[in-house]
Amino acid sequence: GGFKSISFATPEEVFKITGCIPGAVPPFGSVWGLQTYMDTSLVEQGDSINFNAGLRTHSIQLRVRDYLAVEAPIECSIR
């Protein structure tokens, strides 16, 4: 299994799918019908995560356990 190659979406693709510019997309792919993948190191970084909330100027802090419960991302090593 696995992938031969992956790439980031272009800024245009990001905006078309999410309505957000790159860097402002919150980590909730399920909002757009997308599967979310999360690096396992996120859990090792502490009890909370901070992320942009649709704008690069607005951020949210959320407990990691609450994020995992709400989004249920696929946890994997992306290193």
N, C-alpha and C positions, 0 to 999 in steps of 0.2 A: 504494500500500500504506500501511499504518500503522493506527493506532487513533485513533478520535475522542476517547475518554476512557479513563482507567484509574483505579483507586483501590486503596488498601491494603485488605487483608482486615480484617474486624472482629476484635477480640480473641477473640471466641467462635469465629470461623472458623479463626483461627490455631491455637488450642488443639485444636479438633476434628481438624484435619489433622495437626498435629505433636506434640501432647501437651506443647507448650511454651507459655509465656506470651510475648507480644510482647517483644522485646528479648533473648530468650534463644535464639531459633531460630538454629542454626548455618547457614552459607551452603552447605548441601548439599541442594538441592531434590530431587536424584536419590534420596535416602533415602526420600522420600515419593512418588516417581513424578512429580515436578514438574520442569519445565525451569528451569534457573537462568540468570538474566541478570546480567551483571556490567558495571558502568560501566568504560570504558576507563581512567579516571583512577586506578583501583586499581593498575594496573601502574606508573603514574608516581609513586606515593607512596613507593616504596621496595621493598626485597627481601622484606619479610615483611608479613603481615597478622595482626591480632589479632581474635578474634571470640568471642562467648559460645558455650558448649558445652552447651546444654540448660538451663542455669540462669544467671541474671543474675550469680551470684557465682563462676562458674567460666569462665575464659577459656583460650583456646589461641592460641599463636603458630605460624604456619606460613609457610614460604617461598612466595611468590606462585607461583613456577614449579611447586612441588609441588601447590598448590591447583589450578592450571590443568590439570595432568596428571591429577589424580584426579577432579575434578568436570566438567571440560570445559564451562564455562559459555559461553553466547552472549555475546560481547563487543559492547557497544553504548554509545552516548553517552546517558546519562540525566541530562541537565543542564537 
